[in-house]
Amino acid sequence: MFLKKIHKGIRIRYAIGLLLALMAIQLCACGKKAEESQEASFYIPQVYRCSFVSLSEEDGHRNTFRHKMRYDLNDFYRHNDSYEAIFRLYRNASANSYLLEVTDDNYGIEDLTAAGKNHFHYVVINLCEEELFPGTDKKYQTMVYDVESGNFWLGKDCDHLDAYGKCAIDGYRADTDLLAYVEGKWEVPEYQTFYDYLCSMDWLKTS
């Protein structure tokens, strides 16, 4: 059993790189255009929905923002110069993937946001029906990422998360801009929030 978990951990650990890449697509709107050589070697599964769940000590109540994707993300990252951050995050995650410790577990999003916690910030990625997270031997279509700790969970949906990746990166610090964005507070020029900006570009449709 121990060897089986280690073997599984080796295959799952690369999923964190994919998660950060997906997050960069959702969360970043600045940077230089990616090089064509990078485009040719980078693939992102199609995302059905991205959700942001937070509870801050300042607000005192839980916030949830959900967005269904309108188009294939690959089309946008190849044709928009806003996504240079995708490659920086992906390279960093790949370089540090060996630090992740993966064990079997079983959680649901409600367990992660249970009463008694006074703050949390999660990003939930749901892939389209025909897509799967690579590097695993199970049909995982959902990932939940803890912005505060760097930990993540994989499963078939938000209520069945049975793979847990513990971030073991020394000195891990949550990105303050990312925390604010999950709370829906990241303002961008000419738009009240980043959500409005993405929707105005016809990249997202609200649900």
C-alpha positions in Angstrom: 0.0 0.0 0.0 2.8 2.4 0.9 4.5 1.8 -2.5 1.2 2.2 -4.3 0.7 5.6 -2.7 4.2 6.7 -3.6 3.7 5.6 -7.2 0.4 7.4 -7.3 2.0 10.5 -5.8 4.6 10.6 -8.5 1.9 10.7 -11.2 -0.4 13.1 -9.4 2.2 15.7 -8.4 2.4 17.2 -11.8 -1.3 18.2 -11.5 -0.3 21.2 -9.4 1.5 22.7 -12.4 -1.7 22.3 -14.5 -3.8 23.9 -11.7 -1.6 27.0 -11.5 -1.6 27.3 -15.3 -5.4 27.2 -15.2 -5.5 29.7 -12.4 -3.2 32.0 -14.4 -5.7 31.9 -17.3 -8.5 32.8 -15.0 -6.7 35.2 -12.7 -4.0 37.1 -14.7 -4.5 39.8 -17.3 -1.0 41.3 -17.7 2.3 40.4 -19.3 4.1 40.0 -22.6 3.0 37.7 -25.4 4.2 34.2 -25.0 6.8 32.9 -27.4 5.7 30.6 -30.2 8.0 27.8 -29.1 6.2 27.9 -25.7 2.8 27.8 -27.3 3.7 24.7 -29.3 4.5 22.7 -26.2 1.7 23.8 -23.9 -1.7 22.3 -23.6 -4.6 23.1 -21.2 -7.7 20.9 -20.9 -11.0 22.6 -21.6 -12.6 24.0 -18.4 -16.3 23.9 -17.9 -16.5 26.0 -14.8 -14.2 27.9 -12.4 -15.4 28.8 -8.9 -13.9 31.0 -6.2 -15.0 30.4 -2.6 -13.8 32.6 0.2 -14.4 33.7 3.8 -12.4 36.7 5.1 -12.2 38.0 8.6 -13.1 41.5 7.2 -16.3 40.5 5.5 -17.4 37.9 8.0 -19.5 36.0 5.4 -18.9 33.4 2.8 -18.6 34.5 -0.9 -18.9 32.2 -3.9 -18.3 33.3 -7.5 -18.9 30.8 -10.3 -18.3 31.2 -14.0 -18.9 28.8 -16.9 -16.4 28.9 -19.7 -17.7 29.9 -23.1 -14.7 28.9 -25.3 -11.7 26.6 -25.3 -9.0 28.3 -23.2 -6.3 27.3 -25.6 -7.7 29.6 -28.3 -7.4 32.6 -25.9 -4.0 32.0 -24.5 -2.6 31.6 -28.0 -4.1 34.8 -29.3 -4.0 37.1 -26.4 -0.8 38.7 -25.0 -2.3 38.8 -21.4 -1.2 35.3 -20.6 2.5 35.4 -20.2 2.0 34.6 -16.5 0.7 31.2 -17.4 4.1 30.1 -18.4 5.9 31.6 -15.4 3.6 29.8 -13.0 3.7 26.6 -14.9 7.5 26.5 -14.9 7.6 27.3 -11.2 5.1 24.6 -10.4 7.0 22.0 -12.5 10.3 22.9 -10.8 8.8 22.4 -7.3 6.5 19.5 -8.0 8.9 17.0 -6.3 8.2 18.8 -3.0 4.5 17.7 -3.0 3.4 14.9 -0.8 0.3 13.1 -2.1 -1.8 10.7 0.0 -5.3 9.2 -0.3 -8.0 11.0 1.4 -11.7 11.8 1.0 -13.1 15.3 1.4 -15.9 17.5 0.1 -15.9 21.3 -0.4 -18.2 21.6 2.6 -15.6 19.8 4.8 -13.0 22.3 3.7 -15.3 25.3 4.5 -16.8 23.8 7.7 -18.0 26.0 10.5 -15.3 27.1 12.9 -13.0 28.5 10.3 -12.7 32.3 10.3 -11.1 32.6 6.9 -10.4 30.5 3.7 -9.7 31.0 0.0 -10.3 28.2 -2.5 -10.3 28.0 -6.3 -12.3 25.1 -7.8 -11.6 24.0 -11.4 -14.2 21.7 -13.1 -13.2 20.3 -16.5 -15.5 19.6 -19.4 -17.0 16.1 -19.5 -14.5 14.6 -22.0 -11.5 16.1 -20.3 -9.4 14.7 -17.4 -6.5 16.0 -15.3 -3.3 14.4 -16.7 -0.8 12.3 -14.8 -3.3 10.3 -12.7 -4.7 6.8 -13.0 -8.2 7.9 -12.1 -10.8 10.0 -13.9 -10.3 13.2 -12.0 -12.3 16.1 -13.4 -12.3 18.5 -10.4 -9.5 20.2 -8.5 -9.8 22.3 -5.4 -6.8 24.6 -4.6 -6.2 26.2 -1.2 -4.7 29.6 -2.0 -3.7 30.1 1.6 -1.6 26.9 2.0 -0.8 25.7 -1.5 -2.5 22.4 -0.8 -4.9 20.8 -3.3 -7.4 18.1 -3.7 -8.5 16.0 -6.8 -11.7 14.1 -7.3 -14.6 13.3 -9.6 -16.6 16.3 -8.2 -16.5 18.8 -5.3 -18.2 16.3 -2.9 -15.8 13.4 -3.7 -12.2 14.6 -3.4 -10.1 11.5 -2.7 -6.6 12.6 -3.6 -4.8 15.1 -1.5 -1.6 17.0 -2.4 0.2 18.7 0.6 2.4 21.6 -0.3 5.8 21.1 1.3 7.5 24.2 -0.2 9.5 25.9 2.4 8.4 29.5 3.0 5.2 29.2 0.9 3.3 32.5 0.9 -0.1 33.1 -0.5 -0.2 35.7 -3.3 -2.0 38.7 -1.8 -3.4 39.7 -5.2 -4.8 36.2 -5.7 -6.4 36.3 -2.3 -8.1 39.5 -3.2 -9.2 38.2 -6.5 -10.8 35.1 -5.0 -12.8 37.6 -2.8 -13.9 39.5 -5.9 -11.9 42.6 -5.0 -9.3 42.9 -7.7 -10.1 46.0 -9.7 -8.8 46.5 -13.2 -8.8 49.7 -15.3 -12.3 50.8 -16.6 -14.0 47.8 -14.9 -15.2 47.4 -11.3 -13.8 43.9 -11.0 -11.7 41.4 -13.0 -14.9 39.4 -13.5 -16.5 42.3 -15.4 -13.4 42.6 -17.6 -13.4 38.9 -18.6 -17.2 39.0 -19.2 -16.9 42.1 -21.3 -14.3 40.3 -23.5 -16.9 37.5 -24.0 -14.6 35.0 -22.4 -17.0 34.0 -19.7 -20.7 33.7 -19.1 -22.0 34.1 -15.6 -24.2 31.4 -14.0 
